[in-house]
């Protein structure tokens, strides 16, 4: 029997563990690594609670474009929580997208292979970009933001890397280096996260009201959650 979405804005924090378990169960046919990753990521990443809480406060995200969606677990959580009406996920990782689509059976979700630097972005109420922007070359970061500002009907939600948070930023750069070393990916250019004033300026010039809140939980990282909503500043 399909999981019943939780009506917004009635979602309570106590419901989140049950919903995470419901999402994890949907990946039962995926690889062992994916099954572990999906559950651990949703449980441990501060972005999970922060984004679901934000959706609750806003009365839902409407239709969502999840850019760089990976295995799609956050999109599916939003759907089961009632925080999204429908989802289109985009990513370059074909095998991950296949696992996401299999896990989304019976839900209004579609996952498609796409290069965010070149493919048209979906016309959605909310565009979601989590831990993707800072991975792009500097010129591509600005270009993607400008395209998102055109495509998003109501809002943009970004979990970004703030390079100006002192020791937190130094920890973030070090962890990124370690992650790349573990993948044997050190030949790729070092990350150059866009500074938050410049990031905000792109969206504010496009007519968005922008707010930024910490999104690192108990971790020594420089992650922040940026919400940009259409309307006069």
Secondary structure, DSSP 8 states (H G I E B T S, - for coil): -------TT---GGGHHHHHHHHHHHTTTS-HHHHHHHHHHHHH-HHHHHHHHHHHHTT---EEEEET-TT-HHHHHHHHHTS-SEEEEEES-HHHHHHHHHHTTTSSEEEEE--TTTS-----SEEEEES-GGGS-HHHHHHHHHHHHHH-SSEEEEEEE-TTSTHHHHHHHHHHHHHHHHHT-TTS-------HHHHHHHHHHTTEEEEEEE--TTSS--EEEEEEEES--
